[in-house]
Amino acid sequence: MKTFHTAGQVSASVDIEKLEEMLDHYRFDIIHFHEPWVPVLSRQILTRSDSINVATFHAALPQRRMTRTIEKVITPYTKSILKYIDVMTAVSPAAKAYASSLTSRRLDIIANGVNLAKYSKNPRKAAAAKDKTILYIGRLEKRKGVKYLLEAFAILREVHPEFKLKIGGDGPERRRLEYFVDDNGIENVSFLGYIDEKDKLRLLKEATIFCSPALYGESFGIVLLEAMASGCVVVAGNNLGYEGVLRGRGQISIVNPLDSLEFARRLSLLGHDDELRRLWKSWAADEVAKYDYEKIIDQYVELYEAAFSKGAAAKVQ
């Protein structure tokens, strides 16, 4: 197979002349489009590309009433570009669902990956038996369900006051969440703000539980994989993307964030039951290995080679 070029500078304003010059100059064998239904640029390239066009769908439509409105907007656009795509993939069943509803063509699932080497080089910090920390890292917006984590945490602390909650990240809900903590007198909650990569690794290694109570809109669970790779037990919202990652024994981690009492019980169980935690970590270590970058890269290389061979054969004919 020919060597792949991996870079090209194109303005978001789509200068058609420059775009055509780039395509003519590089003569790509394969162009890989991530989230091809993002309008303007993907379509402009797709309609001018003589390369083999590979597309990966990442996003899942929200599991909400607004879904029908969104579908009405993006469906005509998505249908119009499918004919330019030679090979289609998705990162999860949740991401695959919408694209599959528009075509009967094959759509393979190749998951997102995680750099396991980065986490293995960062040994887990041994916490004192009495130290129990729940960690959230992510954007602070309604769909992420952090308010429901706070409600469950308040119930949990009535029985287990040793627990602490650390909330990393920022967003439009931060001030409202801080007011909620103050108004309800919830103690041992820290808002950490922006978390860089170094601090994220440290916090994951120190935490007892990583909790991501997202309600909807998750097509995958990369944050869950990062926690699993860090040896941190997970509790997560029951959305389609997270359910696709937390399979087998990992299903014990899935909870309905709206059920505050059950949410609190699950945090308590996975925070205190040492035997269950040991079994969960053993499952997670085996499961997360499937998502190692090297394995995901191998899957894409195999896909590229098959697509290139098929495309070359078609040109000969």
MIMI-632077 format. One record per residue (C-alpha): residue number from 1; residue in one letter; x negated, y negated, z. Coordinates in pm, 1 decimal. Layout:
<recs>
<n = NUM | res = A | east = X | north = Y | up = Z>
...
</recs>
This chain:
<recs>
<n = 1 | res = M | east = 0.0 | north = 0.0 | up = 0.0>
<n = 2 | res = K | east = -115.7 | north = -355.3 | up = -64.3>
<n = 3 | res = T | east = -225.8 | north = -577.8 | up = 221.6>
<n = 4 | res = F | east = 54.5 | north = -785.8 | up = 370.9>
<n = 5 | res = H | east = 27.4 | north = -1162.1 | up = 399.0>
<n = 6 | res = T | east = 177.0 | north = -1262.2 | up = 731.9>
<n = 7 | res = A | east = 198.6 | north = -1640.5 | up = 720.2>
<n = 8 | res = G | east = 346.5 | north = -1917.2 | up = 510.2>
<n = 9 | res = Q | east = 443.5 | north = -2271.0 | up = 606.5>
<n = 10 | res = V | east = 790.1 | north = -2380.2 | up = 497.8>
<n = 11 | res = S | east = 975.3 | north = -2685.8 | up = 626.5>
<n = 12 | res = A | east = 1311.4 | north = -2625.1 | up = 794.0>
<n = 13 | res = S | east = 1450.8 | north = -2890.0 | up = 558.7>
<n = 14 | res = V | east = 1386.0 | north = -2640.5 | up = 274.0>
<n = 15 | res = D | east = 1177.2 | north = -2805.2 | up = 6.1>
<n = 16 | res = I | east = 1274.9 | north = -2575.8 | up = -280.5>
<n = 17 | res = E | east = 972.4 | north = -2665.4 | up = -492.8>
<n = 18 | res = K | east = 728.6 | north = -2583.2 | up = -212.8>
<n = 19 | res = L | east = 920.3 | north = -2267.4 | up = -132.2>
<n = 20 | res = E | east = 894.9 | north = -2144.8 | up = -490.4>
<n = 21 | res = E | east = 526.0 | north = -2236.9 | up = -501.5>
<n = 22 | res = M | east = 461.9 | north = -2029.8 | up = -188.6>
<n = 23 | res = L | east = 645.0 | north = -1726.6 | up = -324.0>
<n = 24 | res = D | east = 462.9 | north = -1754.7 | up = -656.8>
<n = 25 | res = H | east = 124.6 | north = -1797.1 | up = -485.3>
<n = 26 | res = Y | east = 145.7 | north = -1509.1 | up = -238.2>
<n = 27 | res = R | east = 345.2 | north = -1258.3 | up = -442.1>
<n = 28 | res = F | east = 452.5 | north = -1075.5 | up = -127.4>
<n = 29 | res = D | east = 518.2 | north = -704.5 | up = -157.5>
<n = 30 | res = I | east = 759.2 | north = -715.1 | up = 134.6>
<n = 31 | res = I | east = 926.5 | north = -1003.7 | up = 316.1>
<n = 32 | res = H | east = 1076.9 | north = -928.8 | up = 655.2>
<n = 33 | res = F | east = 1363.1 | north = -1153.1 | up = 765.2>
<n = 34 | res = H | east = 1446.2 | north = -1161.4 | up = 1135.6>
<n = 35 | res = E | east = 1805.5 | north = -1269.4 | up = 1195.4>
<n = 36 | res = P | east = 1884.6 | north = -1318.4 | up = 824.6>
<n = 37 | res = W | east = 2225.9 | north = -1468.4 | up = 892.3>
<n = 38 | res = V | east = 2061.1 | north = -1783.2 | up = 1031.1>
<n = 39 | res = P | east = 2164.9 | north = -2018.0 | up = 751.0>
<n = 40 | res = V | east = 1969.2 | north = -2222.7 | up = 496.2>
<n = 41 | res = L | east = 1611.7 | north = -2092.4 | up = 502.5>
<n = 42 | res = S | east = 1682.4 | north = -1718.7 | up = 486.4>
<n = 43 | res = R | east = 1925.7 | north = -1761.1 | up = 198.3>
<n = 44 | res = Q | east = 1693.9 | north = -1992.0 | up = 6.7>
<n = 45 | res = I | east = 1412.5 | north = -1737.8 | up = 27.5>
<n = 46 | res = L | east = 1630.5 | north = -1432.1 | up = -32.9>
<n = 47 | res = T | east = 1783.0 | north = -1567.5 | up = -352.0>
<n = 48 | res = R | east = 1436.4 | north = -1643.9 | up = -494.5>
<n = 49 | res = S | east = 1245.7 | north = -1341.7 | up = -367.8>
<n = 50 | res = D | east = 1116.9 | north = -1075.6 | up = -607.4>
<n = 51 | res = S | east = 976.1 | north = -887.2 | up = -310.2>
<n = 52 | res = I | east = 1127.6 | north = -599.3 | up = -116.9>
<n = 53 | res = N | east = 1347.9 | north = -775.5 | up = 138.6>
<n = 54 | res = V | east = 1373.4 | north = -620.2 | up = 483.8>
<n = 55 | res = A | east = 1619.2 | north = -769.0 | up = 732.7>
<n = 56 | res = T | east = 1645.4 | north = -714.9 | up = 1108.0>
<n = 57 | res = F | east = 1958.4 | north = -818.7 | up = 1297.7>
<n = 58 | res = H | east = 1894.1 | north = -917.9 | up = 1659.2>
<n = 59 | res = A | east = 2201.3 | north = -1093.3 | up = 1794.7>
<n = 60 | res = A | east = 2528.6 | north = -948.2 | up = 1914.3>
<n = 61 | res = L | east = 2855.5 | north = -1131.6 | up = 1880.7>
<n = 62 | res = P | east = 2994.8 | north = -1249.3 | up = 2215.3>
<n = 63 | res = Q | east = 3242.7 | north = -1015.5 | up = 2381.8>
<n = 64 | res = R | east = 3486.6 | north = -1303.8 | up = 2418.1>
<n = 65 | res = R | east = 3792.2 | north = -1455.9 | up = 2253.6>
<n = 66 | res = M | east = 3566.6 | north = -1695.0 | up = 2061.6>
<n = 67 | res = T | east = 3430.6 | north = -1397.4 | up = 1866.5>
<n = 68 | res = R | east = 3703.2 | north = -1417.0 | up = 1600.6>
<n = 69 | res = T | east = 3627.3 | north = -1783.7 | up = 1538.7>
<n = 70 | res = I | east = 3254.7 | north = -1712.0 | up = 1505.5>
<n = 71 | res = E | east = 3326.6 | north = -1421.7 | up = 1268.3>
<n = 72 | res = K | east = 3535.0 | north = -1646.4 | up = 1043.0>
<n = 73 | res = V | east = 3240.2 | north = -1883.5 | up = 1012.7>
<n = 74 | res = I | east = 2953.5 | north = -1639.5 | up = 961.6>
<n = 75 | res = T | east = 3120.3 | north = -1348.8 | up = 779.5>
<n = 76 | res = P | east = 3137.4 | north = -1514.5 | up = 433.7>
<n = 77 | res = Y | east = 2774.2 | north = -1620.9 | up = 465.4>
<n = 78 | res = T | east = 2655.7 | north = -1278.4 | up = 582.2>
<n = 79 | res = K | east = 2842.7 | north = -1098.6 | up = 304.6>
<n = 80 | res = S | east = 2690.4 | north = -1331.2 | up = 47.2>
<n = 81 | res = I | east = 2331.5 | north = -1242.6 | up = 142.9>
<n = 82 | res = L | east = 2365.6 | north = -866.1 | up = 187.3>
<n = 83 | res = K | east = 2319.9 | north = -804.0 | up = -185.3>
<n = 84 | res = Y | east = 1970.5 | north = -955.6 | up = -168.0>
<n = 85 | res = I | east = 1858.4 | north = -728.2 | up = 118.4>
<n = 86 | res = D | east = 1693.9 | north = -397.7 | up = 29.8>
<n = 87 | res = V | east = 1648.2 | north = -249.7 | up = 378.4>
<n = 88 | res = M | east = 1840.7 | north = -334.7 | up = 694.5>
<n = 89 | res = T | east = 1758.8 | north = -268.4 | up = 1059.2>
<n = 90 | res = A | east = 1893.4 | north = -377.0 | up = 1397.0>
<n = 91 | res = V | east = 1734.0 | north = -386.9 | up = 1740.6>
<n = 92 | res = S | east = 2022.5 | north = -208.9 | up = 1915.3>
<n = 93 | res = P | east = 2370.1 | north = -61.5 | up = 1863.9>
<n = 94 | res = A | east = 2515.4 | north = -392.2 | up = 1983.6>
<n = 95 | res = A | east = 2320.6 | north = -582.5 | up = 1718.2>
<n = 96 | res = K | east = 2407.9 | north = -322.7 | up = 1455.3>
<n = 97 | res = A | east = 2782.6 | north = -332.6 | up = 1515.9>
<n = 98 | res = Y | east = 2866.7 | north = -653.2 | up = 1330.1>
<n = 99 | res = A | east = 2644.6 | north = -596.8 | up = 1025.1>
<n = 100 | res = S | east = 2773.8 | north = -241.3 | up = 993.8>
<n = 101 | res = S | east = 3130.4 | north = -370.1 | up = 981.3>
<n = 102 | res = L | east = 3044.1 | north = -553.3 | up = 657.3>
<n = 103 | res = T | east = 2869.8 | north = -277.0 | up = 463.9>
<n = 104 | res = S | east = 2856.6 | north = 98.6 | up = 434.1>
<n = 105 | res = R | east = 2484.3 | north = 91.6 | up = 361.3>
<n = 106 | res = R | east = 2232.6 | north = 255.2 | up = 593.3>
<n = 107 | res = L | east = 2119.0 | north = 40.1 | up = 883.4>
<n = 108 | res = D | east = 1842.1 | north = 185.3 | up = 1101.1>
<n = 109 | res = I | east = 1783.9 | north = 89.6 | up = 1463.6>
<n = 110 | res = I | east = 1429.6 | north = -9.8 | up = 1556.3>
<n = 111 | res = A | east = 1425.7 | north = -151.1 | up = 1907.8>
<n = 112 | res = N | east = 1236.5 | north = -449.3 | up = 2038.0>
<n = 113 | res = G | east = 906.4 | north = -358.1 | up = 2198.3>
<n = 114 | res = V | east = 706.0 | north = -441.5 | up = 2507.6>
<n = 115 | res = N | east = 330.7 | north = -464.6 | up = 2558.4>
<n = 116 | res = L | east = 282.8 | north = -194.7 | up = 2819.9>
<n = 117 | res = A | east = -92.3 | north = -256.9 | up = 2837.5>
<n = 118 | res = K | east = -29.6 | north = -607.1 | up = 2971.7>
<n = 119 | res = Y | east = 175.3 | north = -473.6 | up = 3262.1>
<n = 120 | res = S | east = -47.7 | north = -175.5 | up = 3340.3>
<n = 121 | res = K | east = -340.5 | north = -413.7 | up = 3389.8>
<n = 122 | res = N | east = -143.7 | north = -594.0 | up = 3658.8>
<n = 123 | res = P | east = -119.5 | north = -356.8 | up = 3959.2>
<n = 124 | res = R | east = 196.1 | north = -375.3 | up = 4168.6>
<n = 125 | res = K | east = 157.5 | north = -561.0 | up = 4495.8>
<n = 126 | res = A | east = 243.3 | north = -350.8 | up = 4799.4>
<n = 127 | res = A | east = 507.8 | north = -543.4 | up = 4991.5>
<n = 128 | res = A | east = 567.8 | north = -506.7 | up = 5362.5>
<n = 129 | res = A | east = 857.2 | north = -274.6 | up = 5442.3>
<n = 130 | res = K | east = 1063.9 | north = -562.1 | up = 5579.4>
<n = 131 | res = D | east = 1012.3 | north = -781.0 | up = 5270.0>
<n = 132 | res = K | east = 1304.4 | north = -748.2 | up = 5029.9>
<n = 133 | res = T | east = 1313.6 | north = -983.6 | up = 4733.2>
<n = 134 | res = I | east = 1566.2 | north = -1001.4 | up = 4450.3>
<n = 135 | res = L | east = 1435.6 | north = -1180.4 | up = 4142.1>
<n = 136 | res = Y | east = 1619.2 | north = -1342.9 | up = 3853.0>
<n = 137 | res = I | east = 1431.7 | north = -1497.7 | up = 3561.2>
<n = 138 | res = G | east = 1620.7 | north = -1646.2 | up = 3269.0>
<n = 139 | res = R | east = 1816.9 | north = -1939.2 | up = 3141.0>
<n = 140 | res = L | east = 2067.6 | north = -2085.3 | up = 3386.0>
<n = 141 | res = E | east = 2388.1 | north = -2089.8 | up = 3183.1>
<n = 142 | res = K | east = 2734.2 | north = -1950.0 | up = 3250.5>
<n = 143 | res = R | east = 2707.7 | north = -1632.4 | up = 3046.1>
<n = 144 | res = K | east = 2401.2 | north = -1523.6 | up = 3245.6>
<n = 145 | res = G | east = 2624.4 | north = -1469.6 | up = 3550.2>
<n = 146 | res = V | east = 2391.5 | north = -1616.1 | up = 3815.6>
<n = 147 | res = K | east = 2685.6 | north = -1753.2 | up = 4012.7>
<n = 148 | res = Y | east = 2809.4 | north = -1396.2 | up = 4057.6>
<n = 149 | res = L | east = 2465.3 | north = -1289.2 | up = 4173.8>
<n = 150 | res = L | east = 2481.0 | north = -1563.0 | up = 4438.1>
<n = 151 | res = E | east = 2825.1 | north = -1444.4 | up = 4552.6>
<n = 152 | res = A | east = 2701.8 | north = -1085.3 | up = 4583.0>
<n = 153 | res = F | east = 2384.8 | north = -1199.7 | up = 4756.2>
<n = 154 | res = A | east = 2588.3 | north = -1388.9 | up = 5018.4>
<n = 155 | res = I | east = 2778.8 | north = -1065.6 | up = 5096.1>
<n = 156 | res = L | east = 2455.5 | north = -864.8 | up = 5103.3>
<n = 157 | res = R | east = 2294.1 | north = -1099.2 | up = 5355.3>
<n = 158 | res = E | east = 2578.6 | north = -1049.8 | up = 5600.6>
<n = 159 | res = V | east = 2448.0 | north = -695.5 | up = 5651.5>
<n = 160 | res = H | east = 2086.6 | north = -732.9 | up = 5540.2>
<n = 161 | res = P | east = 1959.4 | north = -1081.6 | up = 5629.9>
<n = 162 | res = E | east = 1602.3 | north = -979.5 | up = 5539.7>
<n = 163 | res = F | east = 1676.4 | north = -1016.1 | up = 5166.3>
<n = 164 | res = K | east = 1552.1 | north = -1317.4 | up = 4973.9>
<n = 165 | res = L | east = 1664.4 | north = -1434.0 | up = 4630.5>
<n = 166 | res = K | east = 1428.7 | north = -1608.0 | up = 4388.8>
<n = 167 | res = I | east = 1579.8 | north = -1770.3 | up = 4079.5>
<n = 168 | res = G | east = 1337.7 | north = -1859.0 | up = 3801.2>
<n = 169 | res = G | east = 1428.5 | north = -2064.0 | up = 3497.4>
<n = 170 | res = D | east = 1625.1 | north = -2374.7 | up = 3412.1>
<n = 171 | res = G | east = 1935.2 | north = -2470.7 | up = 3221.6>
<n = 172 | res = P | east = 2264.8 | north = -2661.2 | up = 3228.0>
<n = 173 | res = E | east = 2400.3 | north = -2466.4 | up = 3527.6>
<n = 174 | res = R | east = 2105.8 | north = -2523.9 | up = 3762.3>
<n = 175 | res = R | east = 2245.5 | north = -2821.9 | up = 3951.5>
<n = 176 | res = R | east = 2587.2 | north = -2660.8 | up = 3985.6>
<n = 177 | res = L | east = 2427.1 | north = -2342.1 | up = 4120.2>
<n = 178 | res = E | east = 2219.4 | north = -2538.5 | up = 4369.2>
<n = 179 | res = Y | east = 2534.7 | north = -2715.9 | up = 4491.4>
<n = 180 | res = F | east = 2707.6 | north = -2377.1 | up = 4520.7>
<n = 181 | res = V | east = 2426.9 | north = -2248.9 | up = 4744.9>
<n = 182 | res = D | east = 2440.0 | north = -2560.0 | up = 4963.5>
<n = 183 | res = D | east = 2819.7 | north = -2574.4 | up = 4982.5>
<n = 184 | res = N | east = 2843.5 | north = -2209.7 | up = 5088.2>
<n = 185 | res = G | east = 2546.5 | north = -2215.7 | up = 5325.4>
<n = 186 | res = I | east = 2366.7 | north = -1929.2 | up = 5147.2>
<n = 187 | res = E | east = 2021.2 | north = -1897.5 | up = 5300.8>
<n = 188 | res = N | east = 1696.5 | north = -1760.0 | up = 5160.0>
<n = 189 | res = V | east = 1763.6 | north = -1871.7 | up = 4801.5>
<n = 190 | res = S | east = 1479.4 | north = -2039.8 | up = 4610.6>
<n = 191 | res = F | east = 1511.2 | north = -2213.6 | up = 4272.5>
<n = 192 | res = L | east = 1168.6 | north = -2190.1 | up = 4111.4>
<n = 193 | res = G | east = 1226.2 | north = -2377.1 | up = 3785.7>
<n = 194 | res = Y | east = 1022.9 | north = -2298.2 | up = 3476.3>
<n = 195 | res = I | east = 821.7 | north = -1975.9 | up = 3505.3>
<n = 196 | res = D | east = 514.6 | north = -1926.6 | up = 3287.2>
<n = 197 | res = E | east = 390.3 | north = -1586.2 | up = 3175.9>
<n = 198 | res = K | east = 132.8 | north = -1554.8 | up = 3454.2>
<n = 199 | res = D | east = 387.1 | north = -1632.8 | up = 3726.5>
<n = 200 | res = K | east = 642.1 | north = -1400.3 | up = 3565.8>
<n = 201 | res = L | east = 399.9 | north = -1107.9 | up = 3586.8>
<n = 202 | res = R | east = 321.2 | north = -1187.9 | up = 3948.6>
<n = 203 | res = L | east = 685.7 | north = -1225.5 | up = 4051.4>
<n = 204 | res = L | east = 786.4 | north = -899.3 | up = 3882.6>
<n = 205 | res = K | east = 509.7 | north = -715.0 | up = 4065.2>
<n = 206 | res = E | east = 617.6 | north = -857.6 | up = 4401.5>
<n = 207 | res = A | east = 996.3 | north = -816.2 | up = 4366.8>
<n = 208 | res = T | east = 1202.3 | north = -537.0 | up = 4519.2>
<n = 209 | res = I | east = 1475.6 | north = -571.9 | up = 4255.1>
<n = 210 | res = F | east = 1492.6 | north = -758.4 | up = 3926.5>
<n = 211 | res = C | east = 1853.2 | north = -861.4 | up = 3865.6>
<n = 212 | res = S | east = 1997.7 | north = -987.0 | up = 3536.8>
<n = 213 | res = P | east = 2377.7 | north = -1010.0 | up = 3572.2>
<n = 214 | res = A | east = 2452.1 | north = -1136.0 | up = 3219.9>
<n = 215 | res = L | east = 2821.2 | north = -1110.9 | up = 3135.6>
<n = 216 | res = Y | east = 2802.2 | north = -1092.9 | up = 2755.1>
<n = 217 | res = G | east = 2602.6 | north = -1200.4 | up = 2450.4>
<n = 218 | res = E | east = 2304.5 | north = -968.7 | up = 2509.9>
<n = 219 | res = S | east = 2213.8 | north = -752.1 | up = 2212.5>
<n = 220 | res = F | east = 1917.0 | north = -594.2 | up = 2387.2>
<n = 221 | res = G | east = 1744.3 | north = -595.1 | up = 2725.2>
<n = 222 | res = I | east = 1384.4 | north = -707.9 | up = 2680.2>
<n = 223 | res = V | east = 1385.4 | north = -858.9 | up = 3031.0>
<n = 224 | res = L | east = 1484.8 | north = -518.3 | up = 3165.9>
<n = 225 | res = L | east = 1197.1 | north = -348.9 | up = 2982.6>
<n = 226 | res = E | east = 952.1 | north = -601.2 | up = 3127.8>
<n = 227 | res = A | east = 1076.9 | north = -526.0 | up = 3478.7>
<n = 228 | res = M | east = 1064.2 | north = -151.2 | up = 3415.7>
<n = 229 | res = A | east = 707.7 | north = -182.3 | up = 3284.5>
<n = 230 | res = S | east = 619.8 | north = -368.7 | up = 3604.7>
<n = 231 | res = G | east = 754.2 | north = -88.0 | up = 3823.1>
<n = 232 | res = C | east = 1040.3 | north = -305.6 | up = 3945.1>
<n = 233 | res = V | east = 1385.3 | north = -154.0 | up = 4000.1>
<n = 234 | res = V | east = 1662.7 | north = -322.3 | up = 3800.3>
<n = 235 | res = V | east = 2025.5 | north = -416.8 | up = 3860.1>
<n = 236 | res = A | east = 2198.8 | north = -549.8 | up = 3548.5>
<n = 237 | res = G | east = 2532.8 | north = -666.1 | up = 3411.7>
<n = 238 | res = N | east = 2753.0 | north = -423.3 | up = 3219.7>
<n = 239 | res = N | east = 2714.7 | north = -581.7 | up = 2875.9>
<n = 240 | res = L | east = 2655.8 | north = -375.8 | up = 2560.6>
<n = 241 | res = G | east = 2294.6 | north = -479.3 | up = 2513.5>
<n = 242 | res = Y | east = 2188.7 | north = -381.0 | up = 2864.5>
<n = 243 | res = E | east = 2385.7 | north = -56.9 | up = 2854.9>
<n = 244 | res = G | east = 2184.1 | north = 40.8 | up = 2546.8>
<n = 245 | res = V | east = 1860.8 | north = 20.4 | up = 2748.1>
<n = 246 | res = L | east = 1977.9 | north = 158.1 | up = 3083.3>
<n = 247 | res = R | east = 2065.5 | north = 511.9 | up = 2978.9>
<n = 248 | res = G | east = 2053.5 | north = 839.6 | up = 3170.0>
<n = 249 | res = R | east = 1955.8 | north = 784.3 | up = 3532.0>
<n = 250 | res = G | east = 1923.0 | north = 415.0 | up = 3452.3>
<n = 251 | res = Q | east = 2302.3 | north = 385.8 | up = 3443.9>
<n = 252 | res = I | east = 2296.3 | north = 355.5 | up = 3822.4>
<n = 253 | res = S | east = 2161.5 | north = 4.2 | up = 3762.1>
<n = 254 | res = I | east = 2465.6 | north = -115.2 | up = 3567.3>
<n = 255 | res = V | east = 2721.9 | north = -312.9 | up = 3763.6>
<n = 256 | res = N | east = 3022.6 | north = -533.9 | up = 3694.0>
<n = 257 | res = P | east = 2902.3 | north = -877.9 | up = 3812.6>
<n = 258 | res = L | east = 3261.6 | north = -989.7 | up = 3871.6>
<n = 259 | res = D | east = 3306.9 | north = -726.8 | up = 4143.2>
<n = 260 | res = S | east = 3110.6 | north = -902.3 | up = 4417.1>
<n = 261 | res = L | east = 3151.0 | north = -631.7 | up = 4680.1>
<n = 262 | res = E | east = 3036.8 | north = -349.3 | up = 4451.7>
<n = 263 | res = F | east = 2758.2 | north = -573.4 | up = 4319.9>
<n = 264 | res = A | east = 2634.0 | north = -628.4 | up = 4676.6>
<n = 265 | res = R | east = 2653.8 | north = -255.5 | up = 4752.4>
<n = 266 | res = R | east = 2443.4 | north = -173.4 | up = 4445.5>
<n = 267 | res = L | east = 2179.8 | north = -429.0 | up = 4543.8>
<n = 268 | res = S | east = 2170.9 | north = -276.9 | up = 4891.9>
<n = 269 | res = L | east = 2149.0 | north = 80.2 | up = 4763.7>
<n = 270 | res = L | east = 1871.6 | north = 14.8 | up = 4513.4>
<n = 271 | res = G | east = 1691.0 | north = -208.4 | up = 4758.4>
<n = 272 | res = H | east = 1687.5 | north = 33.7 | up = 5053.8>
<n = 273 | res = D | east = 1716.2 | north = 393.8 | up = 4935.7>
<n = 274 | res = D | east = 1351.3 | north = 491.2 | up = 4895.8>
<n = 275 | res = E | east = 1423.2 | north = 831.3 | up = 4740.8>
<n = 276 | res = L | east = 1659.2 | north = 681.9 | up = 4483.6>
<n = 277 | res = R | east = 1404.6 | north = 410.0 | up = 4406.7>
<n = 278 | res = R | east = 1133.3 | north = 672.1 | up = 4353.3>
<n = 279 | res = L | east = 1353.3 | north = 869.3 | up = 4113.5>
<n = 280 | res = W | east = 1455.9 | north = 552.1 | up = 3930.4>
<n = 281 | res = K | east = 1095.5 | north = 439.5 | up = 3884.6>
<n = 282 | res = S | east = 999.3 | north = 782.0 | up = 3751.3>
<n = 283 | res = W | east = 1282.9 | north = 759.5 | up = 3496.1>
<n = 284 | res = A | east = 1188.7 | north = 401.2 | up = 3405.2>
<n = 285 | res = A | east = 821.5 | north = 486.3 | up = 3347.6>
<n = 286 | res = D | east = 918.3 | north = 758.2 | up = 3099.4>
<n = 287 | res = E | east = 1190.0 | north = 550.8 | up = 2934.0>
<n = 288 | res = V | east = 993.2 | north = 229.3 | up = 2885.7>
<n = 289 | res = A | east = 709.7 | north = 423.0 | up = 2718.9>
<n = 290 | res = K | east = 943.2 | north = 469.4 | up = 2421.0>
<n = 291 | res = Y | east = 935.8 | north = 92.9 | up = 2365.6>
<n = 292 | res = D | east = 558.4 | north = 46.0 | up = 2367.4>
<n = 293 | res = Y | east = 448.8 | north = -195.3 | up = 2093.1>
<n = 294 | res = E | east = 234.1 | north = 68.4 | up = 1926.0>
<n = 295 | res = K | east = 532.8 | north = 301.8 | up = 1882.6>
<n = 296 | res = I | east = 758.9 | north = 24.1 | up = 1756.3>
<n = 297 | res = I | east = 491.0 | north = -94.2 | up = 1512.9>
<n = 298 | res = D | east = 451.3 | north = 260.5 | up = 1381.7>
<n = 299 | res = Q | east = 824.6 | north = 272.8 | up = 1311.8>
<n = 300 | res = Y | east = 808.7 | north = -51.0 | up = 1112.9>
<n = 301 | res = V | east = 502.1 | north = 60.4 | up = 918.5>
<n = 302 | res = E | east = 680.8 | north = 382.7 | up = 825.8>
<n = 303 | res = L | east = 982.7 | north = 177.0 | up = 716.5>
<n = 304 | res = Y | east = 764.1 | north = -57.4 | up = 507.2>
<n = 305 | res = E | east = 582.8 | north = 231.0 | up = 339.2>
<n = 306 | res = A | east = 907.0 | north = 404.9 | up = 247.1>
<n = 307 | res = A | east = 1058.3 | north = 80.8 | up = 116.7>
<n = 308 | res = F | east = 746.8 | north = -3.9 | up = -81.6>
<n = 309 | res = S | east = 724.7 | north = 342.7 | up = -237.2>
<n = 310 | res = K | east = 1091.0 | north = 333.6 | up = -334.0>
<n = 311 | res = G | east = 1056.6 | north = -17.2 | up = -474.9>
<n = 312 | res = A | east = 744.7 | north = 72.0 | up = -675.5>
<n = 313 | res = A | east = 915.6 | north = 380.6 | up = -816.6>
<n = 314 | res = A | east = 1217.0 | north = 171.5 | up = -920.3>
<n = 315 | res = K | east = 992.4 | north = -74.2 | up = -1107.0>
<n = 316 | res = V | east = 828.4 | north = 208.5 | up = -1300.3>
<n = 317 | res = Q | east = 1169.7 | north = 329.4 | up = -1414.4>
</recs>
